[in-house]
Amino acid sequence: MDPTSEQRTYARLAGICFLANYVLQAFGDSVTIIFRGGETFVQTARYAAQNDLLWRVSLLEVGFAYIAIGVLAFALYAVLEPVNKRLAQLALCLRLGASFVGAASLMFRVAQAWLYKASATEGLFSTEQLRALVSVMKRGASEGVEVSWIFLGAGSALFFLLFLRSRYLPAVLARLGIFGSVLVILMSVVMFVYPQYIRELKLVGIPEFLAEVATALWLLVKGLRPRAAVEGAP
């Protein structure tokens, strides 16, 4: 079927949400995770305590990213529901699960920030105690994100499968999305079981990242392919 004007509108919204998720995650994690690489516990705690407002705003950006994931799930459902309603509903539930679990795991990172702030008060906790508590909070946040990625990968695989069936996207892009989504599921499961390999395993998520960014740009620039274009394609 030819996409309706409503589907085209939601497709553009999906493209915006794809990009918004990555931009918000990048800004939020750059302050709290990426730029903190190589720092000792004391250095990170000092920075977090001295830049409390920036740290909390960065965590809020991560929270907005999970909201974008939820809006994205609904937008994709609105686009692909006419293709297969049951599969679209299942994909919606799975991607909403990623949004909810990921947002819930943010509470561990907020608690971690408070522990960093507590390090400025002498005698409240020893450095070793704070380091242990922060390590527990960090592990809890990481496990929550990994479970969220399992939900996200499963939902994305179904949505890209529906894109492949509908041919609203080029087949190669839809297949890349399916492949990348399956890799995300496998990556997250291995991360959960073997957390010591998290840094190396993150590279496995690159195909999904490329598929989602390419899909976002296609939906924003080209939109959904009409039936005539699909039938005329070689």
C-alpha positions in Angstrom: 0.0 0.0 0.0 1.1 3.6 -0.5 2.0 5.3 2.8 -0.6 7.8 4.0 0.2 11.4 5.0 -0.1 10.4 8.7 2.4 7.6 8.2 4.8 10.1 6.5 4.4 12.5 9.4 5.2 9.8 12.0 8.1 8.6 9.8 9.7 12.1 10.1 9.0 12.1 13.8 10.8 8.7 14.1 13.8 10.1 12.2 14.0 13.0 14.6 13.8 10.7 17.6 16.4 8.4 16.3 18.9 11.2 16.1 17.7 12.9 19.3 18.4 9.7 21.3 22.0 9.5 20.2 22.6 13.3 20.6 21.2 13.3 24.1 23.0 10.2 25.1 26.3 11.6 23.8 25.9 14.9 25.7 24.8 13.2 28.9 27.4 10.4 28.9 30.3 12.6 27.7 30.3 14.5 31.1 29.6 11.6 33.4 31.3 8.6 31.6 33.3 9.4 28.4 35.5 12.3 29.8 36.0 10.4 33.1 37.9 7.6 31.5 41.3 7.1 33.1 40.4 9.2 36.2 40.8 7.8 39.6 37.8 7.6 42.0 39.0 10.6 43.9 39.4 12.7 40.7 35.9 11.8 39.5 34.3 12.4 42.9 36.0 15.8 43.1 34.8 16.8 39.6 31.2 15.6 40.3 31.1 17.4 43.6 32.5 20.7 42.1 30.2 20.5 39.1 27.0 19.2 40.7 24.6 21.2 38.4 26.4 20.1 35.2 26.4 16.5 36.4 22.7 16.5 37.2 21.8 18.2 33.9 23.9 15.6 32.0 21.9 12.8 33.8 18.7 14.6 32.9 19.8 14.5 29.2 20.2 10.8 29.4 16.7 10.6 30.9 15.3 12.7 28.0 17.1 10.2 25.6 15.0 7.3 27.1 11.9 9.5 26.6 12.9 9.9 23.0 13.2 6.1 22.7 9.6 5.8 23.9 8.3 8.4 21.5 10.2 6.7 18.7 8.6 3.4 19.5 5.1 4.9 19.1 6.1 6.7 15.9 7.4 3.5 14.4 4.3 1.7 15.4 2.1 4.3 13.7 4.2 3.9 10.5 4.2 0.1 10.5 0.9 -0.9 12.1 -0.8 -1.2 8.7 1.8 -3.7 7.6 1.2 -6.2 10.4 -0.7 -5.0 13.5 0.3 -7.8 15.8 4.0 -7.6 15.1 3.9 -3.8 15.3 2.2 -4.1 18.7 4.8 -6.5 20.0 7.7 -4.3 18.7 6.1 -1.3 20.4 5.9 -3.1 23.7 9.5 -4.3 23.5 10.9 -0.8 22.6 8.8 0.8 25.4 10.3 -1.8 27.7 13.7 -0.5 26.7 12.6 3.0 27.5 11.2 2.1 30.9 14.0 -0.2 32.1 16.7 2.3 30.9 15.0 5.2 32.6 14.6 3.2 35.8 18.3 2.3 35.8 19.1 6.0 35.8 18.3 6.0 39.6 21.5 4.2 40.2 23.5 6.9 38.4 21.7 9.6 40.4 22.6 7.7 43.6 26.1 7.5 42.4 26.2 11.3 42.0 25.1 11.7 45.6 27.8 9.4 46.8 30.4 11.5 44.9 28.9 14.6 46.5 29.1 12.9 49.9 32.9 12.5 49.5 33.3 16.2 50.1 32.1 15.7 53.7 34.9 14.5 55.8 34.3 11.6 58.2 31.0 10.6 56.6 32.4 7.6 54.7 36.0 6.4 54.1 37.3 6.6 50.6 37.3 2.8 50.4 33.6 2.6 51.5 32.6 5.3 48.9 34.5 3.5 46.2 32.7 0.2 47.0 29.3 1.9 47.1 29.9 3.7 43.8 31.1 0.4 42.2 27.8 -1.3 43.3 25.7 1.6 41.9 27.7 1.6 38.6 27.2 -2.1 38.2 23.5 -1.8 38.9 23.1 1.0 36.3 25.1 -1.0 33.7 23.0 -4.1 34.2 19.9 -2.1 33.8 21.2 -0.6 30.5 22.1 -4.1 29.2 18.6 -5.4 29.9 17.2 -2.3 28.2 19.3 -3.0 25.1 17.9 -6.5 25.0 14.4 -5.1 24.8 15.5 -2.5 22.3 17.3 -5.0 20.1 14.2 -7.3 20.0 11.8 -4.4 19.2 14.2 -3.0 16.6 14.5 -6.4 14.9 10.7 -6.6 14.5 10.3 -3.0 13.3 13.1 -3.5 10.7 11.4 -6.8 9.6 8.2 -4.8 9.0 10.2 -2.2 7.1 11.6 -5.0 4.9 8.1 -6.5 4.3 6.6 -3.1 3.5 9.6 -1.9 1.4 9.2 1.6 2.8 13.0 1.5 3.2 15.6 0.1 0.8 15.9 -3.7 1.5 19.7 -3.4 2.2 19.0 -0.8 5.0 16.2 -2.9 6.5 18.4 -6.0 6.5 21.3 -4.1 8.1 18.8 -3.0 10.8 17.7 -6.6 11.5 21.4 -7.8 11.5 22.4 -5.0 13.8 19.5 -5.6 16.2 20.3 -9.3 16.6 23.9 -8.3 17.3 22.7 -5.9 20.0 20.8 -8.7 21.7 23.7 -11.0 21.7 26.1 -8.3 22.8 23.9 -7.3 25.7 23.5 -10.9 26.9 27.3 -11.5 26.8 27.9 -8.2 28.6 25.5 -9.2 31.4 27.3 -12.6 31.8 30.8 -11.3 31.3 30.9 -7.6 32.5 34.7 -7.5 32.3 34.5 -7.4 28.5 32.0 -4.5 28.2 34.4 -2.0 26.7 35.4 -4.4 23.8 31.9 -5.7 23.2 30.5 -2.2 22.7 32.0 -2.3 19.2 29.5 -5.0 18.3 26.8 -2.3 18.4 28.3 -0.3 15.5 26.1 -2.0 12.8 22.9 -1.1 14.7 24.1 2.5 15.2 24.8 2.8 11.5 21.5 1.3 10.6 19.5 3.6 12.9 21.4 6.8 11.8 21.0 5.9 8.1 17.3 5.1 8.7 16.8 8.4 10.4 18.4 10.3 7.6 16.4 8.4 5.0 13.1 9.1 6.8 13.9 12.8 7.1 15.3 13.3 3.6 13.5 10.7 1.4 10.6 9.7 3.6 8.7 6.5 3.0 9.1 5.0 -0.4 5.8 5.0 -2.4 4.5 1.8 -4.0 5.3 3.0 -7.5 8.9 3.7 -6.6 9.2 0.2 -5.1 7.6 -1.5 -8.1 9.9 0.4 -10.5 13.1 -0.3 -8.6 15.5 -2.8 -10.2 
